């Protein structure tokens, strides 16, 4: 009998343990599992978004208007600037990249496609695509950061006081026009007429040309300009302008710079010096430039973009910035071929000389 009672007690105890009931017969409620500190922090972070100053995971559409050295350098600098701020490709940064091949229609299409993919930001390299990106971004609430835009005010991306027209800001590659004119006068003391090729549809070129015309007389120069609509116009326009001038001076005109090898070939055959506006043009064969470093310009743009992506500021709160440093770059091989000697004051101050020995 004792053995039977013992068996009943053991069976009842097993039943209690299995059903989770107390000895009183009522269901026993289990205490909820306590979240770990890391789980709680992760949940709060998910609700509130990334902390200010940290680098979240983002997708950026990079639209470049044309293929040439200065704009390529802007792109590389932009990526470097982002990396310095903690945005690393393959870790928390995805890039979608397109090039408009100097085609305004394609630039507009690229900007619209980026907006359709709901990117976190559009980076626009050069004025025509910056204008398209701003139009597409405004309709889709996507911030736009631009670089290599000579005159953001003329491009209607900013107001006269430098403040953005909307959620759009970036960096200007405004040329040091007076420094360039002074340099040309030093190198060519007898020159009278400077030729400038420019694309009539590029507002950046039109505004810079106007500035050259304003200041040229102060240095004893006359500006002779010829407008083009596309790269197809470049050969005849170059032949025409070379008959009228003592030298050519390049702007940061995307269509013209894309055809620079052809222009240099024709100018060299006529022994006409061609001055550049930045380091890559001098590397390619232009005689000299009081130029800009477009890698540095791109880096500056990347730092601005990071502020927006991290939530430290809205694009509309950041005035556009202008790169401050311009330096002398010269091509000694080109100078020798043209029978030109650089003044000692320029060579001593040169940031870099290409070809031959420094």
N, C-alpha and C positions, 0 to 999 in steps of 0.2 A: 504493500500500500504506500509506504514511504517512497518507494522507487517511482510509483505512478504519480504521486503528488509532486515530486522533484521534477519529473518530466513535464508536467503541466506548467510549473513555474518558469522553467527554461523556455518553453514554447511561447508563453505569454510575453516574457522579456524580449525574445527575438522579434515578436510581432510589434512591440512598442518601438524598438529600435528601427525596424523596417519602415513603419508608417510615420515616424517622426512625432508620435503622440507622447504627451507627458503622462505621468502616472495617474493624473486626474482624468485622462481620457480625452482632453482637449487637444486640437492640433497645435503643434509647437511651431512658431514662426521663426525663420532663420534671419539673423541680422544681415542687411545688405552688405555686399562686399565693398570695402572702402577703396575709393580711387587712390591710386598712388599719386604722389606729388607731380610726377612727370606727366601722368595722364591728365591731371587737372590743368597743368600749364599748357599742354598741347591743345586741350579743349578751349581754353581761354584765348590762346593765340589764334586759333581757327576762327573764333567769333570776332575778335577785334582786328585781325589782319596783322601784317608784319610790324614789328616795333619800329619806331622812327629811327632812321639811320642804318637799318639793316637792309640787305639786298635780297628782295623777294625773287621768285622765279618769274621771268617775263619773256615775252616774245616781241621782237622789234622788227619791223619791216624797213629795210634800208633801200631807198630808191636813189640811184645815181643817174644823173642826166646824160652823161657822155663818158666815153672811154678816153681818158688822158691822164697823164702823170699827177697833176695837182689834185684832181678829184679822187684818184686812187689813193693818194696819200691822206686825203681827208678821211676816207673810209678806214684806212689802217689806224690812223690816229684816234678816230672815234672809238674803235674797238679797244685800243690800248687805254684810252681814258676810262671807259666802262670797267675794264679789268682792274684798274687802279682803285676803283670804287667798289669792287667786290662782285661785279657781274662777269661771270666766267662762262664762255661758250662750252656747252656740254654739261655744265653743272646747274646753273640757274638762269642761263641765257640761251635763247633760241633766236637765230637770225634768219630772216627771209630776205633774200637779196635779188634785186632786179636792176637792169641797166636799160635806159631808154634810147641809147644809141643816137643821141641828139635829136630825137623825134618828139616834139611837143605832144602829139596825139598819143604816142605810146606812154609818155610820162603821165598823162592823165589816166590812162587805163591802168597803169601800175598802181597809182595811188588809190584808185577805186577798188582794185583787187585786194590791196592790203586792208582797206577798211572792211571789205566783205569777209576777210578772214579774222576780223575782230582782234587785231594785234593790240598790244598794250601801248605801243608808241610807233610813230612813223618818223624815221630819220631821213630827211631830204637833202641830197647833196647837189647844190647849184640852184639858181633862182627859178628856172622854169618848172622844175619838178617840186620845188618848195611851194610854189603857188598852187599847183594841182593838189599837193598833199594837204595843204591847209583847207582847201575847198572840201575834199573828201573827209578829212578828219573832223571838220566842224559839223558836218551832217551826221557823223557817227560817234560824236563825243570821244574822239581819240586825240590825245595831245601830239603835237608835231614839233620836232626839234630839227632845225636846219643848220647847214654850214655851207661856206663858200657862196654866200649871198652878198653881193657887193653893196647893194642899197636896199635894205629891208623896208625903208619908208616908201621909196618909189615902187617897190614890189607890192605895196599895200599889206605888208605883214606886220608893220609897226607904225606907231604915230610919230610925230616930229620929236617928241620927248623921249623916244626910244622904247616906250612901253608897247607890249604886244597887242595886236589887233584882236586877239582871242587866245585860245589855248595853243599858242604857237610862239616859239622863241628860238634863239640859237646864236650863231656867230657870223660876223661879216668879214669878208676878205677885202675890205675897202683898200684900194691901192694908195700908196704914198706918192701921189701925183707930183707934187712939187719937188720932192726928193729925186724922183725919176727924171724930171726935166733938168734939174741941176746936174745930175750925173751925165746925162746925154751932152749937155753943154761942155762939161769938163773933157769928155772923151772926143767930142767932135766940135772944136771951137769955131769952125767955119760953116757949120751946117745951118740951113735956114728953114727947111721945110720937112716936117715929120709926117709920114704917112700912117694912117690907122685904118685897118680893116675891121668892120664890126657887123654883127648880125642885127638887122633892123628890128626883129621881134624880141630881142633880149633887152629888157629894161635895165639890167645891170650895166650892159655895154653903153646904152644911150646916156645914162647918167654919168658914167665915167668919161665918156667922150666930151660931154658938156663941160666937165671940170677941166679936162685938158685944154679945151678951147679957151676957157676963161683964163688959165694961168700961163699958157704958152707965150703970149707977148711979153710977159715979165722976164722971160729968159731969152728973148730974141727969136722966137720960133713962130712959124705959122703951121697950123694943122690942116692937112689935106686928107679927107676921109672918103672912104668908099664903102657903101652898105651892101650886104649880101643877104639872101634869104635862106640859102642852104649850102651845103658843102659843094654842090654842083656848080655854084657860082664862083667858087674860090679861084680856079685857074685863070679865068679871064680877068677877074677883079685884080688879082695879083699882077698879071702882066700890065694892066692899065696903070695901077698905082705906082709901080716901079719906075715908070717913065716920068713921074712928076716929083719925086721926093729925093732927099739926101739920105734918109734912113727910114726904116719901119719901126713902129712901136706896137707891141702886142698888148692887148688888155687881157682880162681873164674871160674872154668871150669863148664859150664852149665850142661853138661851131668852127670858129677860126682856129682855135688851138688844136682841135682834132685834125686839122689839115696842116699843121705846122711843118712837118717834113717837106711837103710840097712847096710851101712858101719859102722855106730856107733854101731849098734847091734852086729855085728861080732867083732869089735875091743874091745868093752867092755867085751865080753865073753873071750877074750884073755888078758885082762888087758893091752891093748895097748892104750896110750893116742892119741887122734886125735885133732890136732890144726886146727882152722878155719882161715878164711881170712877176716871175717866181722861179724858184730854184730848178724845177724840172725842165722849164723852157731853156734855161742856160745849159743844163746838162745835155739837152738835145741838140744844141748848136747855136742858140742865140748868143750874141756878143756879150751882153751883160744885163744886169737887172738890180734895181733897188727892190729886192723881192721879199716875199713872205715864205715862211716855212709851213707848208700845209699839213704836215704831220702834227705840228704843235697846235694848229688851228683845230684839227680834228679832236685832239686830246681835250682841248678846252671845251669843245662841244659835248664830248662824252661826260665830262664832269657836270655840265649843266643838266644833261639828260638824267644822270643818276639822282640829282636832287628831286626831280619830278617823280621818278620811278620809286624812290624811297619814301615819298610822301612828305618830304621836307618843304616843298613849295610847289605851287601850280605853275605851269608854263606861263600862264597869264600874269604871274607875279614877278617874272624874271625879265628885266630889260635885255635886249640883245647886246652882245659883247663884241668888241672889235679887237683883233689881235694887235698888240702894241709894237712889236719889234719888226723892223724892216732892216735888212742888211745888204751890203754889196756882194753880189756874186758875179764872177767873170769867167769867160771861157778863153784861155790863152791860145788854144789851137785856132779858134775862130779869129781871134785878134791877129795872129801871125798870118793867117791866110788872107786877111783883108789889108795887111800892112799897117795895122793900128797898134799903138802902144798905150797901155793903161797908165794914167797919171799915178805917180808914186803914192800920193795921198789916198787914192782909192785902193790900191793893192795892199797897202799897210792896214787899212781898215776892213779888208775883205773878210767875210765870214768863211768863204770857201772859193777857191779857184779851181777850175776843171781843165784837164789837159795840160801837157807839158809839166813844168816844175813850178812850184809856188815861189 
